[in-house]
């Protein structure tokens, strides 16, 4: 008999808690607090703009820290399904057993090689460029790390809740450097940040439409990633594992993201093909500091794009960035190929000194700004 829904959720959520306990130190204090706040809102069923009562969230944080202390050092547990124990990373086998219940399971390693798990209810499924894309709305289990779109082999999971929270954080933060791009993007949906912040509920339907449309476009980041061949075979996974929780790991991930976004069939190309002007504004507004340093050309052409609406310069910037990204990837692959398999510290040192520092990036600077820098 298939394990009950409640028992399954408890198993997966416990693995989420174990992962959070072991990797809570892999974030800056600011990054950790922001993620804990979002996790609390998810557990409480709050909308992105609904703020929890101060006392309630303080009690929750205290209880969560006590749970993490209890679980720290433990490993993720096997999942019991149909009387069979399965490794929590056997995604395909687990999903085969959950298909009849209209459930979708996700598991993988994110920044810092943190295990990340998800159980959700898919609301849409379609085939896009050979990949099966599942859109999920209600998430039944999740950990402290949530990304709007994730790929596992030939499966892509697009998460509406994660996208809704991420977009709201950008709108609420209102960084001066991104206000023009953010304002341009919101105007494309008939919105503006002041009205949204003042009366978010009144614009909830339009906001959710923006979330759904942008998430659909964001899927093409994963399409570009799947089609990109700058990191052959399993080399990229080996590289991030060998440079885990260092600036080198974050940089390698940023290069891969750049290649995915600028691939001829990736995110930016899709925006151009569909004439998705608001999406370009949000892309700039949501770019992290390290990604901005790797792709300055997109900011140079944006003012003219706002005036003309002509995509030609954007496409040229995309093409140049893709070439630059492939050149960076080639240098990283060369360093990996020549690396001593027993001296990962030396590999990290070479990447920082030979690739990262010449770009003007100081060790830790850009990662800390994104709230993702491991404390060790």
Secondary structure, 3 states (H helix, E strand, C coil): CCCCHHHHHHHHHHHHHHHHHHHHHHCCHHHHHHHHHHHHHHHHCCCCCCCCCHHHHHHHHHHHHHHHHHHCCCCCCCEEECCEEECCCCHHHHHHHHHHHCCEEEEEEEHHHEEEEEEEEEEEEEEECCEEEEEEEEEEEECCCCCCEEEECCEEEEEHHHHHHHHHHHHHHCCHHHHHHHHHHHHCCCCCHHHHHHCHHHHHHHHHHHHHHHHHHHHHHHHHHHHCCCCCCCHHHHHHHHCCCCHHHHHHHHHHHHHHHHCCCCHHHHHHHHCCHHHHHHHHHHCCHHHHHHCCHHHHHHHHHHHHCCCHHHHHHHHHHHHHHHHHHHHHHHHHHHCCCCCHHHHHHHHHHHHHHHHCCCCCHHHHHCCCCCCC
